[in-house]
Amino acid sequence: MEKLNRSAYTGQLHPRVAAGLAPLLHLRLRAIEPMEMERRVTKLEKQMATDEVERATGEGNCDVEGRD
C-alpha cells in the first residue's frame, strides 16, 4: 500500500487508477482488522490459560519478594 501511495504522489500511478483502487484497498483493510483482533484475543486467551495453570500448580515466577 505504501508503494501505491508513493506511486500516486510521484505521478507514476494515474490518479484515476489510484481512485479506483482506494475502495478496494479500504475494503481489504476492513477485512484484515477483525482477523488481526481475533488473532490477538486468541493469543491473550492462551496466555491467560497458561498463567492459570502455572498458578494452580505453583509453577512460574512469583511476584512476592523473597520467593521463587
N, CA, C and O atoms as a GROMACS GRO file, in nm:
protein
  272
    1MET      N    1   0.083  -0.119   0.000
    1MET     CA    2   0.000   0.000   0.000
    1MET      C    3   0.087   0.125   0.000
    1MET      O    4   0.056   0.224  -0.066
    2GLU      N    5   0.196   0.118   0.075
    2GLU     CA    6   0.286   0.233   0.077
    2GLU      C    7   0.341   0.261  -0.062
    2GLU      O    8   0.354   0.376  -0.104
    3LYS      N    9   0.373   0.153  -0.133
    3LYS     CA   10   0.425   0.168  -0.269
    3LYS      C   11   0.320   0.232  -0.360
    3LYS      O   12   0.354   0.315  -0.444
    4LEU      N   13   0.193   0.195  -0.342
    4LEU     CA   14   0.087   0.256  -0.423
    4LEU      C   15   0.074   0.405  -0.392
    4LEU      O   16   0.060   0.487  -0.482
    5ASN      N   17   0.081   0.439  -0.263
    5ASN     CA   18   0.074   0.580  -0.224
    5ASN      C   19   0.188   0.659  -0.286
    5ASN      O   20   0.169   0.766  -0.343
    6ARG      N   21   0.308   0.604  -0.274
    6ARG     CA   22   0.426   0.670  -0.330
    6ARG      C   23   0.411   0.687  -0.481
    6ARG      O   24   0.443   0.792  -0.536
    7SER      N   25   0.363   0.582  -0.548
    7SER     CA   26   0.345   0.588  -0.693
    7SER      C   27   0.243   0.695  -0.732
    7SER      O   28   0.261   0.765  -0.831
    8ALA      N   29   0.138   0.707  -0.655
    8ALA     CA   30   0.036   0.808  -0.684
    8ALA      C   31   0.092   0.949  -0.664
    8ALA      O   32   0.068   1.037  -0.746
    9TYR      N   33   0.165   0.971  -0.556
    9TYR     CA   34   0.221   1.103  -0.528
    9TYR      C   35   0.330   1.143  -0.626
    9TYR      O   36   0.345   1.262  -0.657
   10THR      N   37   0.406   1.047  -0.674
   10THR     CA   38   0.514   1.080  -0.768
   10THR      C   39   0.467   1.085  -0.912
   10THR      O   40   0.545   1.118  -1.001
   11GLY      N   41   0.342   1.053  -0.936
   11GLY     CA   42   0.287   1.060  -1.070
   11GLY      C   43   0.308   0.933  -1.152
   11GLY      O   44   0.275   0.930  -1.270
   12GLN      N   45   0.361   0.829  -1.090
   12GLN     CA   46   0.381   0.702  -1.160
   12GLN      C   47   0.250   0.625  -1.175
   12GLN      O   48   0.238   0.538  -1.262
   13LEU      N   49   0.155   0.656  -1.091
   13LEU     CA   50   0.024   0.590  -1.096
   13LEU      C   51  -0.079   0.698  -1.129
   13LEU      O   52  -0.088   0.801  -1.061
   14HIS      N   53  -0.156   0.674  -1.232
   14HIS     CA   54  -0.255   0.772  -1.275
   14HIS      C   55  -0.358   0.792  -1.163
   14HIS      O   56  -0.400   0.696  -1.100
   15PRO      N   57  -0.397   0.917  -1.138
   15PRO     CA   58  -0.494   0.946  -1.031
   15PRO      C   59  -0.624   0.867  -1.043
   15PRO      O   60  -0.682   0.829  -0.941
   16ARG      N   61  -0.671   0.841  -1.164
   16ARG     CA   62  -0.795   0.764  -1.181
   16ARG      C   63  -0.776   0.619  -1.136
   16ARG      O   64  -0.866   0.560  -1.077
   17VAL      N   65  -0.660   0.564  -1.163
   17VAL     CA   66  -0.631   0.427  -1.119
   17VAL      C   67  -0.625   0.423  -0.967
   17VAL      O   68  -0.681   0.334  -0.903
   18ALA      N   69  -0.556   0.522  -0.909
   18ALA     CA   70  -0.546   0.529  -0.762
   18ALA      C   71  -0.685   0.544  -0.701
   18ALA      O   72  -0.716   0.479  -0.601
   19ALA      N   73  -0.768   0.628  -0.760
   19ALA     CA   74  -0.904   0.647  -0.708
   19ALA      C   75  -0.987   0.520  -0.720
   19ALA      O   76  -1.070   0.492  -0.635
   20GLY      N   77  -0.964   0.443  -0.825
   20GLY     CA   78  -1.036   0.317  -0.842
   20GLY      C   79  -0.990   0.211  -0.744
   20GLY      O   80  -1.069   0.127  -0.701
   21LEU      N   81  -0.862   0.215  -0.708
   21LEU     CA   82  -0.808   0.117  -0.613
   21LEU      C   83  -0.846   0.149  -0.468
   21LEU      O   84  -0.854   0.058  -0.385
   22ALA      N   85  -0.870   0.273  -0.437
   22ALA     CA   86  -0.895   0.315  -0.299
   22ALA      C   87  -1.008   0.237  -0.232
   22ALA      O   88  -0.988   0.188  -0.121
   23PRO      N   89  -1.126   0.224  -0.293
   23PRO     CA   90  -1.233   0.148  -0.226
   23PRO      C   91  -1.196   0.001  -0.203
   23PRO      O   92  -1.232  -0.058  -0.101
   24LEU      N   93  -1.123  -0.057  -0.298
   24LEU     CA   94  -1.083  -0.197  -0.283
   24LEU      C   95  -0.984  -0.214  -0.168
   24LEU      O   96  -0.993  -0.308  -0.090
   25LEU      N   97  -0.890  -0.121  -0.160
   25LEU     CA   98  -0.792  -0.127  -0.052
   25LEU      C   99  -0.857  -0.103   0.084
   25LEU      O  100  -0.821  -0.166   0.184
   26HIS      N  101  -0.954  -0.012   0.086
   26HIS     CA  102  -1.026   0.015   0.211
   26HIS      C  103  -1.102  -0.110   0.256
   26HIS      O  104  -1.102  -0.144   0.374
   27LEU      N  105  -1.166  -0.176   0.163
   27LEU     CA  106  -1.238  -0.299   0.193
   27LEU      C  107  -1.143  -0.406   0.248
   27LEU      O  108  -1.175  -0.476   0.344
   28ARG      N  109  -1.027  -0.417   0.186
   28ARG     CA  110  -0.927  -0.514   0.231
   28ARG      C  111  -0.882  -0.483   0.374
   28ARG      O  112  -0.870  -0.574   0.457
   29LEU      N  113  -0.858  -0.356   0.403
   29LEU     CA  114  -0.818  -0.318   0.539
   29LEU      C  115  -0.927  -0.352   0.640
   29LEU      O  116  -0.898  -0.400   0.749
   30ARG      N  117  -1.050  -0.328   0.603
   30ARG     CA  118  -1.161  -0.358   0.694
   30ARG      C  119  -1.174  -0.507   0.720
   30ARG      O  120  -1.219  -0.547   0.828
   31ALA      N  121  -1.135  -0.589   0.625
   31ALA     CA  122  -1.139  -0.735   0.643
   31ALA      C  123  -1.023  -0.782   0.728
   31ALA      O  124  -1.038  -0.876   0.806
   32ILE      N  125  -0.907  -0.719   0.716
   32ILE     CA  126  -0.788  -0.760   0.790
   32ILE      C  127  -0.800  -0.724   0.938
   32ILE      O  128  -0.758  -0.802   1.023
   33GLU      N  129  -0.855  -0.609   0.970
   33GLU     CA  130  -0.862  -0.563   1.109
   33GLU      C  131  -0.931  -0.663   1.202
   33GLU      O  132  -0.875  -0.693   1.308
   34PRO      N  133  -1.048  -0.716   1.168
   34PRO     CA  134  -1.112  -0.814   1.258
   34PRO      C  135  -1.029  -0.942   1.272
   34PRO      O  136  -1.025  -1.002   1.380
   35MET      N  137  -0.963  -0.984   1.165
   35MET     CA  138  -0.880  -1.105   1.172
   35MET      C  139  -0.763  -1.082   1.266
   35MET      O  140  -0.727  -1.171   1.344
   36GLU      N  141  -0.703  -0.965   1.259
   36GLU     CA  142  -0.591  -0.933   1.348
   36GLU      C  143  -0.639  -0.927   1.493
   36GLU      O  144  -0.570  -0.975   1.584
   37MET      N  145  -0.754  -0.870   1.514
   37MET     CA  146  -0.809  -0.861   1.651
   37MET      C  147  -0.837  -1.001   1.704
   37MET      O  148  -0.807  -1.030   1.820
   38GLU      N  149  -0.893  -1.088   1.623
   38GLU     CA  150  -0.922  -1.225   1.665
   38GLU      C  151  -0.792  -1.298   1.700
   38GLU      O  152  -0.788  -1.371   1.799
   39ARG      N  153  -0.689  -1.278   1.621
   39ARG     CA  154  -0.560  -1.341   1.648
   39ARG      C  155  -0.503  -1.293   1.782
   39ARG      O  156  -0.450  -1.373   1.859
   40ARG      N  157  -0.514  -1.164   1.808
   40ARG     CA  158  -0.462  -1.109   1.933
   40ARG      C  159  -0.540  -1.159   2.053
   40ARG      O  160  -0.481  -1.191   2.157
   41VAL      N  161  -0.673  -1.167   2.041
   41VAL     CA  162  -0.756  -1.216   2.151
   41VAL      C  163  -0.724  -1.363   2.179
   41VAL      O  164  -0.712  -1.403   2.295
   42THR      N  165  -0.709  -1.443   2.075
   42THR     CA  166  -0.675  -1.584   2.092
   42THR      C  167  -0.541  -1.599   2.163
   42THR      O  168  -0.527  -1.683   2.252
   43LYS      N  169  -0.444  -1.518   2.125
   43LYS     CA  170  -0.313  -1.523   2.190
   43LYS      C  171  -0.324  -1.488   2.339
   43LYS      O  172  -0.264  -1.554   2.423
   44LEU      N  173  -0.401  -1.385   2.371
   44LEU     CA  174  -0.420  -1.346   2.510
   44LEU      C  175  -0.492  -1.454   2.590
   44LEU      O  176  -0.458  -1.480   2.705
   45GLU      N  177  -0.592  -1.517   2.529
   45GLU     CA  178  -0.665  -1.624   2.597
   45GLU      C  179  -0.573  -1.742   2.628
   45GLU      O  180  -0.581  -1.800   2.737
   46LYS      N  181  -0.488  -1.777   2.534
   46LYS     CA  182  -0.393  -1.886   2.558
   46LYS      C  183  -0.297  -1.850   2.671
   46LYS      O  184  -0.267  -1.934   2.756
   47GLN      N  185  -0.249  -1.726   2.672
   47GLN     CA  186  -0.157  -1.683   2.777
   47GLN      C  187  -0.225  -1.685   2.913
   47GLN      O  188  -0.165  -1.724   3.012
   48MET      N  189  -0.350  -1.642   2.917
   48MET     CA  190  -0.424  -1.644   3.044
   48MET      C  191  -0.444  -1.787   3.093
   48MET      O  192  -0.431  -1.813   3.212
   49ALA      N  193  -0.474  -1.879   3.003
   49ALA     CA  194  -0.491  -2.019   3.041
   49ALA      C  195  -0.360  -2.075   3.095
   49ALA      O  196  -0.360  -2.147   3.195
   50THR      N  197  -0.249  -2.043   3.031
   50THR     CA  198  -0.118  -2.089   3.077
   50THR      C  199  -0.088  -2.032   3.215
   50THR      O  200  -0.040  -2.103   3.302
   51ASP      N  201  -0.117  -1.904   3.235
   51ASP     CA  202  -0.093  -1.840   3.364
   51ASP      C  203  -0.177  -1.906   3.474
   51ASP      O  204  -0.128  -1.926   3.586
   52GLU      N  205  -0.302  -1.939   3.443
   52GLU     CA  206  -0.389  -2.004   3.541
   52GLU      C  207  -0.334  -2.141   3.581
   52GLU      O  208  -0.336  -2.176   3.698
   53VAL      N  209  -0.287  -2.217   3.484
   53VAL     CA  210  -0.229  -2.348   3.512
   53VAL      C  211  -0.105  -2.333   3.598
   53VAL      O  212  -0.086  -2.409   3.694
   54GLU      N  213  -0.020  -2.237   3.566
   54GLU     CA  214   0.101  -2.215   3.645
   54GLU      C  215   0.068  -2.175   3.788
   54GLU      O  216   0.133  -2.220   3.882
   55ARG      N  217  -0.033  -2.092   3.806
   55ARG     CA  218  -0.074  -2.052   3.942
   55ARG      C  219  -0.129  -2.172   4.018
   55ARG      O  220  -0.100  -2.190   4.136
   56ALA      N  221  -0.207  -2.255   3.950
   56ALA     CA  222  -0.270  -2.370   4.016
   56ALA      C  223  -0.167  -2.475   4.056
   56ALA      O  224  -0.184  -2.544   4.156
   57THR      N  225  -0.061  -2.487   3.978
   57THR     CA  226   0.040  -2.589   4.007
   57THR      C  227   0.159  -2.533   4.084
   57THR      O  228   0.249  -2.607   4.122
   58GLY      N  229   0.158  -2.402   4.107
   58GLY     CA  230   0.268  -2.340   4.181
   58GLY      C  231   0.393  -2.320   4.099
   58GLY      O  232   0.499  -2.292   4.153
   59GLU      N  233   0.381  -2.333   3.967
   59GLU     CA  234   0.496  -2.311   3.878
   59GLU      C  235   0.504  -2.165   3.839
   59GLU      O  236   0.412  -2.087   3.865
   60GLY      N  237   0.613  -2.128   3.777
   60GLY     CA  238   0.629  -1.991   3.728
   60GLY      C  239   0.689  -1.903   3.834
   60GLY      O  240   0.720  -1.947   3.945
   61ASN      N  241   0.705  -1.777   3.800
   61ASN     CA  242   0.765  -1.679   3.890
   61ASN      C  243   0.658  -1.619   3.980
   61ASN      O  244   0.546  -1.593   3.936
   62CYS      N  245   0.694  -1.597   4.106
   62CYS     CA  246   0.604  -1.531   4.199
   62CYS      C  247   0.638  -1.383   4.203
   62CYS      O  248   0.754  -1.345   4.184
   63ASP      N  249   0.540  -1.301   4.227
   63ASP     CA  250   0.563  -1.158   4.236
   63ASP      C  251   0.604  -1.117   4.377
   63ASP      O  252   0.642  -1.002   4.398
   64VAL      N  253   0.596  -1.206   4.473
   64VAL     CA  254   0.627  -1.176   4.611
   64VAL      C  255   0.778  -1.179   4.628
   64VAL      O  256   0.843  -1.275   4.588
   65GLU      N  257   0.834  -1.074   4.689
   65GLU     CA  258   0.979  -1.068   4.707
   65GLU      C  259   1.024  -1.180   4.799
   65GLU      O  260   0.955  -1.217   4.894
   66GLY      N  261   1.142  -1.233   4.768
   66GLY     CA  262   1.199  -1.337   4.852
   66GLY      C  263   1.150  -1.477   4.820
   66GLY      O  264   1.196  -1.574   4.880
   67ARG      N  265   1.056  -1.488   4.729
   67ARG     CA  266   1.005  -1.620   4.690
   67ARG      C  267   1.037  -1.645   4.544
   67ARG      O  268   1.031  -1.554   4.463
   68ASP      N  269   1.071  -1.766   4.512
   68ASP     CA  270   1.099  -1.801   4.372
   68ASP      C  271   1.000  -1.900   4.321
   68ASP      O  272   1.008  -1.940   4.205
   0.00000   0.00000   0.00000
